[in-house]
Amino acid sequence: MLPSTRHGVPATRLVAGLPATIPFVAPEALERQSGRPIALRLGANESVFGPSPRAKAAMNAAVERIAWYADPENYELRAALARHHGVGVEHVSVGCGIDDLLGLVVRAYLDAGETAVTSLGAYPTFNYHVAGYGGRLERVPYRDDRNDLEALAEAARRVGARLAFLANPDNPTGSWHTAADLAAFVDALPVDCLLLLDEAYVEFAPAEAVPPLDVADPRVVRLRTFSKAHGMAGARIGYALATPETIQTFDKIRLHFGVNLVAQAGALASLGDAAYLAGVIAAVAAGREDYTRLGAALGIPTLPAATNFVAFDAGEPARARALLAALVERDVFVRMPGAPPLDRLVRVTVGTPEQRALFATILEEVWPEVAGRAEG
Ligand SMILES: Cc1ncc(COP(=O)(O)O)c(C=O)c1O
């Protein structure tokens, strides 16, 4: 007789040993908990301005072809991206968003037991993949609410890191480093350490924060997405820029039909609509200024940001948690980092002017009580 599988087939030792985490609590989960719809969805740094009308039209048209598998080489989009960046198509790989590409890099370049460095409290999906592939993580605290590049490089050398993760501009602080700082950082990493430069928010950043594209440099993989400025988070599409050898390495293991046909069409059209993108970037900049003024008026400092969100500094973790709870109670979806010293911050995505006005009203209502209660 076959042994009973009533108690389930065991997962691999690696997977069985992982904590049962859900890395992101979604606004949909909050709605299920409260039984009420979210009034302000400002927690995931999605674009409140949505995709370009051209991208929408292209995606609607592509639905007619949804019976087909998409081109597994993502060729048309890769060729357009290559033209856009002035590089060869062999330098571009398309994936289901940066989150997917992060997993690919970890799988391709980090053996089980090897170490990767990141900042303590940085964008967590990288950590999730490192754990999932049996790697070890070395976390370096933020300094002055920015990634501490010197300490990251020092840690990478000390532990012999094979991968380093850096988001520039950064999530959750919104901070950024200059191209010169980044070049020095790459030089300070061990020679066999690959830098994953996550540029999810690059479109919102000042020019000084964008290093020149050197796709011949084998030490760096640049990761970009259509989820933020292009307003297509739900389509799940992003890309990596790297050497042809790195791109070929991804080809050995990537999910070849993973990127869907509608997303390919939307991304291609969005890339061609520079005017719309410029409008979004300007609208986001105006929204950031609004938040800075709002924070100043209420006595809540805000961090300088080069992103489509702003971090409000509640001063201390208890007050940040109380503010988050008060906002969630009012059906406002925002997030806060869990790791010190960033756990004084509440991160708010730039909304439309109407959403910002509603957010200001709610914040003005809840803040005096939150500030008073946490102090007392
Ligand atoms: C730094 C950073 N990287 C990557 C992502 C996710 O990008 P994608 O939607 O392309 O997976 C986010 C989304 O919030 C992010 O903040």
The ligand as an SDF file (V2000), in Angstrom:
LIG
                    3D

 16 16  0  0  0  0  0  0  0  0999 V2000
   12.4040   50.0010   -5.0490 C   0  0  0  0  0  0  0  0  0  0  0  0
   11.3620   49.2080   -5.7290 C   0  0  0  0  0  0  0  0  0  0  0  0
   11.7240   48.2380   -6.5820 N   0  0  0  0  0  0  0  0  0  0  0  0
   10.8310   47.4900   -7.2420 C   0  0  0  0  0  0  0  0  0  0  0  0
    9.4690   47.6890   -7.0430 C   0  0  0  0  0  0  0  0  0  0  0  0
    8.5080   46.8050   -7.7570 C   0  0  0  0  0  0  0  0  0  0  0  0
    8.6110   46.9990   -9.1150 O   0  0  0  0  0  0  0  0  0  0  0  0
    7.7930   46.0950  -10.1260 P   0  0  0  0  0  0  0  0  0  0  0  0
    6.3570   46.4730  -10.0250 O   0  0  0  0  0  0  0  0  0  0  0  0
    8.4160   46.3960  -11.4420 O   0  0  0  0  0  0  0  0  0  0  0  0
    8.0090   44.6600   -9.7060 O   0  0  0  0  0  0  0  0  0  0  0  0
    9.0400   48.6820   -6.1800 C   0  0  0  0  0  0  0  0  0  0  0  0
    7.5850   48.8940   -5.9540 C   0  0  0  0  0  0  0  0  0  0  0  0
    7.1590   49.4950   -5.0130 O   0  0  0  0  0  0  0  0  0  0  0  0
   10.0030   49.4490   -5.5010 C   0  0  0  0  0  0  0  0  0  0  0  0
    9.6410   50.3860   -4.6360 O   0  0  0  0  0  0  0  0  0  0  0  0
  1  2  1  0
  2  3  1  0
  2 15  2  0
  3  4  2  0
  4  5  1  0
  5  6  1  0
  5 12  2  0
  6  7  1  0
  7  8  1  0
  8  9  2  0
  8 10  1  0
  8 11  1  0
 12 13  1  0
 12 15  1  0
 13 14  2  0
 15 16  1  0
M  END
$$$$
